[in-house]
Every structure is written in structure tokens, then in C-alpha cells.
Amino acid sequence: MAGNAALESLAQATAGAGGGIFATVVLQPLEVVKTRISVSQHGGASIQETFREIIASEGFSALYSGLSAKCSETGLKNFVYFYVYDAIMRVAKQHRKITTALNLALGYVAGVVTTSSTMPLEVLSTRLQAEKGGGDGMVSLARRIIATEGIGGLFKAYWWNMLLCINPAIQNTVFDKMKANIIKVKAGGDVKLRVFLSPFEAFLLGALSKALAT
């Protein structure tokens, strides 16, 4: 049983990592534009204006600045988060009923573990997206940050990120609750009937829960 549980957690983590990397590749231009707007000194720039400015001054490839770092960050972050979340959720279910408050708490713990282990990659990917002209590669940038700021430079705003760990906790709690309600309706009250979300339903629930958490 322990082996099966470990394999299921591994499968959940791998699926989460794969899905995260795919989404990152598709949405990287928007991520770069969002980061550029966030760090802009003058402000007021629209998404369309920022898109045009980046392409005109740096070329289309600049919309994929820091893609390798972002994929590494997202893949590792999703893998760690879903593995830890699934593992501690299984243990918790053996001892007590999972309430909304407990679900949030377990999600937050998983978020703290994930952020603590993946934050250097997040710092690197954000710096690469913000730097014009492509900037350094991931390894070169890491060396530069450590040389000028010390190892702490890779963990900037660590405690703010600890606060933001509530985001995936809210997202997963909302998703789980909505999923449970939809499955209950689809099963027509038959607890023995195994029903599942369709890919489209899962996509919509994921988008809605992420929007609410954000």
C-alpha cells in the first residue's frame, strides 16, 4: 500500500510538472510582458504597447527571455508542490476528516516547502525576463548575483513569498471543493459510482480556482 501511495504521489507530481512546463512555454510571452510592466519605472504602459516595444527594440525572441529558467522553475515547483501536497494529504486523511481549514493549512505547508526549495530558480527566471537584450544565461546570472549580493541574493523577498504561499493553498482548496461537488452531482448520489472530470471541466475549474486565489 505504501508503495502504491508513493507511486500515485509521483504520478501526480509528474503530471503537475509536465502541465506546468507546457503552460509556461505557451504563456511565456505574456509572462515576460507582465514582468516588464511590473518593473517599469514610468508605469501606465498597456500590454499591447509593451508587446510592440519589446519586439521593435529587441526582436520577437525577447518575448521568450528566460524560458529555460522559467520552465525549470515551474517544472520543479509543480513537481515538489504536488508531491508534498498529495503525500501529506494522504497521511492526514488516515487520521481525520479533511475540512476546508485543514485543506488550506496543508496546502500552505506544501507551498512553504516548495518555495523554500525552488526560490533561487524563481529569482533567476524573473531577472532574466526583466533584463533587456537577453541578459546573461541562467548559470552566469546566478554567479553574478552570488558574487555581488551573496547567496541571499537568490532568496530576495523570501518572507513575502512565504505569505504568497497561501495562493496555491487557496487554489487547490477551491479546486478540490468544486471538483467534489461536481462529481457528486454527476454520480447522482451513488457513492459507489466512479466518475471523473472531463479535460474541459478540469481546465475550467483550474482557471477559476487560480483566478479566485490570485
KOLTOR-729360 format. One record per residue (C-alpha): residue number from 0; x, y, z. Coordinates in pm, whole numbers. Example, Ala and Ser with C-alpha at 12.3 -4.5 7.8 and 13.67 -1.06 7.14 Angstrom:
<pt><romar>0</romar><X>1230</X><Y>-450</Y><Z>780</Z></pt>
<pt><romar>1</romar><X>1367</X><Y>-106</Y><Z>714</Z></pt>
This chain:
<pt><romar>0</romar><X>0</X><Y>0</Y><Z>0</Z></pt>
<pt><romar>1</romar><X>282</X><Y>241</Y><Z>87</Z></pt>
<pt><romar>2</romar><X>447</X><Y>169</Y><Z>-248</Z></pt>
<pt><romar>3</romar><X>122</X><Y>236</Y><Z>-436</Z></pt>
<pt><romar>4</romar><X>68</X><Y>561</Y><Z>-247</Z></pt>
<pt><romar>5</romar><X>423</X><Y>674</Y><Z>-328</Z></pt>
<pt><romar>6</romar><X>373</X><Y>591</Y><Z>-696</Z></pt>
<pt><romar>7</romar><X>43</X><Y>780</Y><Z>-704</Z></pt>
<pt><romar>8</romar><X>209</X><Y>1084</Y><Z>-546</Z></pt>
<pt><romar>9</romar><X>491</X><Y>1057</Y><Z>-801</Z></pt>
<pt><romar>10</romar><X>239</X><Y>1035</Y><Z>-1085</Z></pt>
<pt><romar>11</romar><X>53</X><Y>1342</Y><Z>-955</Z></pt>
<pt><romar>12</romar><X>378</X><Y>1535</Y><Z>-924</Z></pt>
<pt><romar>13</romar><X>499</X><Y>1436</Y><Z>-1271</Z></pt>
<pt><romar>14</romar><X>167</X><Y>1529</Y><Z>-1429</Z></pt>
<pt><romar>15</romar><X>172</X><Y>1865</Y><Z>-1248</Z></pt>
<pt><romar>16</romar><X>527</X><Y>1935</Y><Z>-1363</Z></pt>
<pt><romar>17</romar><X>452</X><Y>1839</Y><Z>-1724</Z></pt>
<pt><romar>18</romar><X>137</X><Y>2050</Y><Z>-1734</Z></pt>
<pt><romar>19</romar><X>319</X><Y>2345</Y><Z>-1579</Z></pt>
<pt><romar>20</romar><X>603</X><Y>2331</Y><Z>-1833</Z></pt>
<pt><romar>21</romar><X>358</X><Y>2312</Y><Z>-2125</Z></pt>
<pt><romar>22</romar><X>164</X><Y>2613</Y><Z>-1992</Z></pt>
<pt><romar>23</romar><X>489</X><Y>2804</Y><Z>-1939</Z></pt>
<pt><romar>24</romar><X>601</X><Y>2756</Y><Z>-2299</Z></pt>
<pt><romar>25</romar><X>260</X><Y>2868</Y><Z>-2430</Z></pt>
<pt><romar>26</romar><X>225</X><Y>3169</Y><Z>-2198</Z></pt>
<pt><romar>27</romar><X>588</X><Y>3286</Y><Z>-2170</Z></pt>
<pt><romar>28</romar><X>536</X><Y>3599</Y><Z>-2388</Z></pt>
<pt><romar>29</romar><X>259</X><Y>3715</Y><Z>-2153</Z></pt>
<pt><romar>30</romar><X>480</X><Y>3636</Y><Z>-1852</Z></pt>
<pt><romar>31</romar><X>763</X><Y>3847</Y><Z>-1996</Z></pt>
<pt><romar>32</romar><X>528</X><Y>4137</Y><Z>-2072</Z></pt>
<pt><romar>33</romar><X>377</X><Y>4114</Y><Z>-1722</Z></pt>
<pt><romar>34</romar><X>722</X><Y>4121</Y><Z>-1563</Z></pt>
<pt><romar>35</romar><X>836</X><Y>4416</Y><Z>-1776</Z></pt>
<pt><romar>36</romar><X>524</X><Y>4614</Y><Z>-1681</Z></pt>
<pt><romar>37</romar><X>572</X><Y>4524</Y><Z>-1312</Z></pt>
<pt><romar>38</romar><X>930</X><Y>4655</Y><Z>-1303</Z></pt>
<pt><romar>39</romar><X>864</X><Y>4955</Y><Z>-1528</Z></pt>
<pt><romar>40</romar><X>966</X><Y>5286</Y><Z>-1373</Z></pt>
<pt><romar>41</romar><X>726</X><Y>5506</Y><Z>-1569</Z></pt>
<pt><romar>42</romar><X>417</X><Y>5284</Y><Z>-1549</Z></pt>
<pt><romar>43</romar><X>99</X><Y>5324</Y><Z>-1750</Z></pt>
<pt><romar>44</romar><X>212</X><Y>5102</Y><Z>-2037</Z></pt>
<pt><romar>45</romar><X>-54</X><Y>4872</Y><Z>-2177</Z></pt>
<pt><romar>46</romar><X>0</X><Y>4507</Y><Z>-2265</Z></pt>
<pt><romar>47</romar><X>-19</X><Y>4585</Y><Z>-2639</Z></pt>
<pt><romar>48</romar><X>228</X><Y>4876</Y><Z>-2610</Z></pt>
<pt><romar>49</romar><X>475</X><Y>4664</Y><Z>-2415</Z></pt>
<pt><romar>50</romar><X>448</X><Y>4381</Y><Z>-2669</Z></pt>
<pt><romar>51</romar><X>522</X><Y>4620</Y><Z>-2956</Z></pt>
<pt><romar>52</romar><X>807</X><Y>4789</Y><Z>-2769</Z></pt>
<pt><romar>53</romar><X>980</X><Y>4460</Y><Z>-2689</Z></pt>
<pt><romar>54</romar><X>950</X><Y>4328</Y><Z>-3045</Z></pt>
<pt><romar>55</romar><X>1059</X><Y>4658</Y><Z>-3201</Z></pt>
<pt><romar>56</romar><X>1365</X><Y>4710</Y><Z>-2980</Z></pt>
<pt><romar>57</romar><X>1476</X><Y>4354</Y><Z>-2902</Z></pt>
<pt><romar>58</romar><X>1312</X><Y>4123</Y><Z>-3155</Z></pt>
<pt><romar>59</romar><X>1047</X><Y>3856</Y><Z>-3123</Z></pt>
<pt><romar>60</romar><X>1282</X><Y>3618</Y><Z>-2941</Z></pt>
<pt><romar>61</romar><X>1291</X><Y>3861</Y><Z>-2644</Z></pt>
<pt><romar>62</romar><X>934</X><Y>3750</Y><Z>-2563</Z></pt>
<pt><romar>63</romar><X>1091</X><Y>3419</Y><Z>-2461</Z></pt>
<pt><romar>64</romar><X>1362</X><Y>3564</Y><Z>-2239</Z></pt>
<pt><romar>65</romar><X>1441</X><Y>3334</Y><Z>-1951</Z></pt>
<pt><romar>66</romar><X>1231</X><Y>3049</Y><Z>-2092</Z></pt>
<pt><romar>67</romar><X>1469</X><Y>2773</Y><Z>-1982</Z></pt>
<pt><romar>68</romar><X>1488</X><Y>2915</Y><Z>-1630</Z></pt>
<pt><romar>69</romar><X>1111</X><Y>2960</Y><Z>-1614</Z></pt>
<pt><romar>70</romar><X>1048</X><Y>2603</Y><Z>-1735</Z></pt>
<pt><romar>71</romar><X>1296</X><Y>2470</Y><Z>-1480</Z></pt>
<pt><romar>72</romar><X>1134</X><Y>2677</Y><Z>-1206</Z></pt>
<pt><romar>73</romar><X>777</X><Y>2582</Y><Z>-1298</Z></pt>
<pt><romar>74</romar><X>853</X><Y>2215</Y><Z>-1355</Z></pt>
<pt><romar>75</romar><X>1040</X><Y>2176</Y><Z>-1026</Z></pt>
<pt><romar>76</romar><X>792</X><Y>2392</Y><Z>-833</Z></pt>
<pt><romar>77</romar><X>490</X><Y>2197</Y><Z>-957</Z></pt>
<pt><romar>78</romar><X>663</X><Y>1861</Y><Z>-903</Z></pt>
<pt><romar>79</romar><X>761</X><Y>1942</Y><Z>-544</Z></pt>
<pt><romar>80</romar><X>428</X><Y>2106</Y><Z>-461</Z></pt>
<pt><romar>81</romar><X>204</X><Y>1828</Y><Z>-591</Z></pt>
<pt><romar>82</romar><X>426</X><Y>1555</Y><Z>-445</Z></pt>
<pt><romar>83</romar><X>432</X><Y>1713</Y><Z>-98</Z></pt>
<pt><romar>84</romar><X>65</X><Y>1814</Y><Z>-110</Z></pt>
<pt><romar>85</romar><X>-53</X><Y>1470</Y><Z>-220</Z></pt>
<pt><romar>86</romar><X>171</X><Y>1293</Y><Z>33</Z></pt>
<pt><romar>87</romar><X>64</X><Y>1497</Y><Z>337</Z></pt>
<pt><romar>88</romar><X>-299</X><Y>1488</Y><Z>226</Z></pt>
<pt><romar>89</romar><X>-290</X><Y>1106</Y><Z>220</Z></pt>
<pt><romar>90</romar><X>-143</X><Y>1096</Y><Z>570</Z></pt>
<pt><romar>91</romar><X>-397</X><Y>1348</Y><Z>700</Z></pt>
<pt><romar>92</romar><X>-691</X><Y>1153</Y><Z>555</Z></pt>
<pt><romar>93</romar><X>-586</X><Y>848</Y><Z>757</Z></pt>
<pt><romar>94</romar><X>-626</X><Y>1037</Y><Z>1084</Z></pt>
<pt><romar>95</romar><X>-910</X><Y>1285</Y><Z>1042</Z></pt>
<pt><romar>96</romar><X>-1171</X><Y>1433</Y><Z>813</Z></pt>
<pt><romar>97</romar><X>-1033</X><Y>1694</Y><Z>574</Z></pt>
<pt><romar>98</romar><X>-1208</X><Y>2022</Y><Z>648</Z></pt>
<pt><romar>99</romar><X>-1169</X><Y>2340</Y><Z>444</Z></pt>
<pt><romar>100</romar><X>-942</X><Y>2490</Y><Z>712</Z></pt>
<pt><romar>101</romar><X>-721</X><Y>2180</Y><Z>722</Z></pt>
<pt><romar>102</romar><X>-705</X><Y>2168</Y><Z>343</Z></pt>
<pt><romar>103</romar><X>-585</X><Y>2529</Y><Z>341</Z></pt>
<pt><romar>104</romar><X>-327</X><Y>2455</Y><Z>612</Z></pt>
<pt><romar>105</romar><X>-188</X><Y>2152</Y><Z>429</Z></pt>
<pt><romar>106</romar><X>-174</X><Y>2347</Y><Z>104</Z></pt>
<pt><romar>107</romar><X>15</X><Y>2626</Y><Z>279</Z></pt>
<pt><romar>108</romar><X>268</X><Y>2381</Y><Z>425</Z></pt>
<pt><romar>109</romar><X>323</X><Y>2232</Y><Z>79</Z></pt>
<pt><romar>110</romar><X>367</X><Y>2585</Y><Z>-58</Z></pt>
<pt><romar>111</romar><X>628</X><Y>2675</Y><Z>205</Z></pt>
<pt><romar>112</romar><X>830</X><Y>2359</Y><Z>131</Z></pt>
<pt><romar>113</romar><X>806</X><Y>2426</Y><Z>-242</Z></pt>
<pt><romar>114</romar><X>902</X><Y>2794</Y><Z>-226</Z></pt>
<pt><romar>115</romar><X>1193</X><Y>2727</Y><Z>8</Z></pt>
<pt><romar>116</romar><X>1341</X><Y>2473</Y><Z>-234</Z></pt>
<pt><romar>117</romar><X>1271</X><Y>2649</Y><Z>-566</Z></pt>
<pt><romar>118</romar><X>1304</X><Y>3022</Y><Z>-492</Z></pt>
<pt><romar>119</romar><X>1651</X><Y>3064</Y><Z>-650</Z></pt>
<pt><romar>120</romar><X>1508</X><Y>2948</Y><Z>-983</Z></pt>
<pt><romar>121</romar><X>1219</X><Y>3193</Y><Z>-946</Z></pt>
<pt><romar>122</romar><X>1460</X><Y>3482</Y><Z>-880</Z></pt>
<pt><romar>123</romar><X>1672</X><Y>3385</Y><Z>-1181</Z></pt>
<pt><romar>124</romar><X>1378</X><Y>3348</Y><Z>-1420</Z></pt>
<pt><romar>125</romar><X>1231</X><Y>3685</Y><Z>-1312</Z></pt>
<pt><romar>126</romar><X>1566</X><Y>3864</Y><Z>-1351</Z></pt>
<pt><romar>127</romar><X>1613</X><Y>3712</Y><Z>-1699</Z></pt>
<pt><romar>128</romar><X>1264</X><Y>3822</Y><Z>-1806</Z></pt>
<pt><romar>129</romar><X>1323</X><Y>4177</Y><Z>-1679</Z></pt>
<pt><romar>130</romar><X>1666</X><Y>4229</Y><Z>-1839</Z></pt>
<pt><romar>131</romar><X>1660</X><Y>4384</Y><Z>-2184</Z></pt>
<pt><romar>132</romar><X>1872</X><Y>4243</Y><Z>-2463</Z></pt>
<pt><romar>133</romar><X>1856</X><Y>3887</Y><Z>-2337</Z></pt>
<pt><romar>134</romar><X>2088</X><Y>3939</Y><Z>-2042</Z></pt>
<pt><romar>135</romar><X>2305</X><Y>3657</Y><Z>-1907</Z></pt>
<pt><romar>136</romar><X>2236</X><Y>3288</Y><Z>-1920</Z></pt>
<pt><romar>137</romar><X>2091</X><Y>3127</Y><Z>-1609</Z></pt>
<pt><romar>138</romar><X>2425</X><Y>2998</Y><Z>-1474</Z></pt>
<pt><romar>139</romar><X>2609</X><Y>3324</Y><Z>-1550</Z></pt>
<pt><romar>140</romar><X>2336</X><Y>3527</Y><Z>-1383</Z></pt>
<pt><romar>141</romar><X>2344</X><Y>3304</Y><Z>-1074</Z></pt>
<pt><romar>142</romar><X>2720</X><Y>3353</Y><Z>-1045</Z></pt>
<pt><romar>143</romar><X>2684</X><Y>3729</Y><Z>-1084</Z></pt>
<pt><romar>144</romar><X>2414</X><Y>3750</Y><Z>-816</Z></pt>
<pt><romar>145</romar><X>2616</X><Y>3540</Y><Z>-570</Z></pt>
<pt><romar>146</romar><X>2931</X><Y>3744</Y><Z>-642</Z></pt>
<pt><romar>147</romar><X>2760</X><Y>4082</Y><Z>-587</Z></pt>
<pt><romar>148</romar><X>2486</X><Y>4002</Y><Z>-336</Z></pt>
<pt><romar>149</romar><X>2587</X><Y>3675</Y><Z>-176</Z></pt>
<pt><romar>150</romar><X>2375</X><Y>3360</Y><Z>-160</Z></pt>
<pt><romar>151</romar><X>2097</X><Y>3568</Y><Z>-3</Z></pt>
<pt><romar>152</romar><X>2051</X><Y>3738</Y><Z>-340</Z></pt>
<pt><romar>153</romar><X>1890</X><Y>3418</Y><Z>-466</Z></pt>
<pt><romar>154</romar><X>1633</X><Y>3438</Y><Z>-185</Z></pt>
<pt><romar>155</romar><X>1526</X><Y>3803</Y><Z>-215</Z></pt>
<pt><romar>156</romar><X>1181</X><Y>3876</Y><Z>-75</Z></pt>
<pt><romar>157</romar><X>1176</X><Y>3529</Y><Z>82</Z></pt>
<pt><romar>158</romar><X>934</X><Y>3625</Y><Z>360</Z></pt>
<pt><romar>159</romar><X>696</X><Y>3794</Y><Z>118</Z></pt>
<pt><romar>160</romar><X>693</X><Y>3470</Y><Z>-77</Z></pt>
<pt><romar>161</romar><X>608</X><Y>3286</Y><Z>243</Z></pt>
<pt><romar>162</romar><X>295</X><Y>3500</Y><Z>263</Z></pt>
<pt><romar>163</romar><X>215</X><Y>3425</Y><Z>-100</Z></pt>
<pt><romar>164</romar><X>222</X><Y>3050</Y><Z>-31</Z></pt>
<pt><romar>165</romar><X>-143</X><Y>3093</Y><Z>63</Z></pt>
<pt><romar>166</romar><X>-213</X><Y>3138</Y><Z>-311</Z></pt>
<pt><romar>167</romar><X>-169</X><Y>2772</Y><Z>-415</Z></pt>
<pt><romar>168</romar><X>-335</X><Y>2667</Y><Z>-88</Z></pt>
<pt><romar>169</romar><X>-648</X><Y>2865</Y><Z>-178</Z></pt>
<pt><romar>170</romar><X>-630</X><Y>2746</Y><Z>-539</Z></pt>
<pt><romar>171</romar><X>-614</X><Y>2376</Y><Z>-450</Z></pt>
<pt><romar>172</romar><X>-877</X><Y>2403</Y><Z>-177</Z></pt>
<pt><romar>173</romar><X>-1124</X><Y>2577</Y><Z>-410</Z></pt>
<pt><romar>174</romar><X>-1046</X><Y>2328</Y><Z>-688</Z></pt>
<pt><romar>175</romar><X>-1092</X><Y>2026</Y><Z>-460</Z></pt>
<pt><romar>176</romar><X>-1423</X><Y>2156</Y><Z>-319</Z></pt>
<pt><romar>177</romar><X>-1568</X><Y>2240</Y><Z>-661</Z></pt>
<pt><romar>178</romar><X>-1446</X><Y>1910</Y><Z>-803</Z></pt>
<pt><romar>179</romar><X>-1608</X><Y>1714</Y><Z>-518</Z></pt>
<pt><romar>180</romar><X>-1940</X><Y>1892</Y><Z>-573</Z></pt>
<pt><romar>181</romar><X>-1938</X><Y>1835</Y><Z>-949</Z></pt>
<pt><romar>182</romar><X>-1850</X><Y>1467</Y><Z>-911</Z></pt>
<pt><romar>183</romar><X>-2126</X><Y>1428</Y><Z>-652</Z></pt>
<pt><romar>184</romar><X>-2379</X><Y>1576</Y><Z>-896</Z></pt>
<pt><romar>185</romar><X>-2252</X><Y>1363</Y><Z>-1187</Z></pt>
<pt><romar>186</romar><X>-2270</X><Y>1048</Y><Z>-973</Z></pt>
<pt><romar>187</romar><X>-2632</X><Y>1124</Y><Z>-883</Z></pt>
<pt><romar>188</romar><X>-2569</X><Y>1047</Y><Z>-517</Z></pt>
<pt><romar>189</romar><X>-2432</X><Y>697</Y><Z>-587</Z></pt>
<pt><romar>190</romar><X>-2113</X><Y>684</Y><Z>-376</Z></pt>
<pt><romar>191</romar><X>-2003</X><Y>359</Y><Z>-544</Z></pt>
<pt><romar>192</romar><X>-2014</X><Y>505</Y><Z>-894</Z></pt>
<pt><romar>193</romar><X>-1671</X><Y>622</Y><Z>-1016</Z></pt>
<pt><romar>194</romar><X>-1700</X><Y>941</Y><Z>-1220</Z></pt>
<pt><romar>195</romar><X>-1434</X><Y>1185</Y><Z>-1335</Z></pt>
<pt><romar>196</romar><X>-1400</X><Y>1539</Y><Z>-1460</Z></pt>
<pt><romar>197</romar><X>-1364</X><Y>1584</Y><Z>-1834</Z></pt>
<pt><romar>198</romar><X>-1047</X><Y>1764</Y><Z>-1952</Z></pt>
<pt><romar>199</romar><X>-1256</X><Y>2073</Y><Z>-2031</Z></pt>
<pt><romar>200</romar><X>-1419</X><Y>2069</Y><Z>-1686</Z></pt>
<pt><romar>201</romar><X>-1078</X><Y>2032</Y><Z>-1520</Z></pt>
<pt><romar>202</romar><X>-944</X><Y>2322</Y><Z>-1729</Z></pt>
<pt><romar>203</romar><X>-1233</X><Y>2549</Y><Z>-1632</Z></pt>
<pt><romar>204</romar><X>-1210</X><Y>2460</Y><Z>-1263</Z></pt>
<pt><romar>205</romar><X>-834</X><Y>2515</Y><Z>-1266</Z></pt>
<pt><romar>206</romar><X>-872</X><Y>2855</Y><Z>-1431</Z></pt>
<pt><romar>207</romar><X>-1149</X><Y>2964</Y><Z>-1194</Z></pt>
<pt><romar>208</romar><X>-970</X><Y>2847</Y><Z>-879</Z></pt>
<pt><romar>209</romar><X>-647</X><Y>3021</Y><Z>-990</Z></pt>
<pt><romar>210</romar><X>-837</X><Y>3343</Y><Z>-1064</Z></pt>
<pt><romar>211</romar><X>-1005</X><Y>3336</Y><Z>-722</Z></pt>
<pt><romar>212</romar><X>-674</X><Y>3267</Y><Z>-546</Z></pt>
<pt><romar>213</romar><X>-499</X><Y>3547</Y><Z>-734</Z></pt>
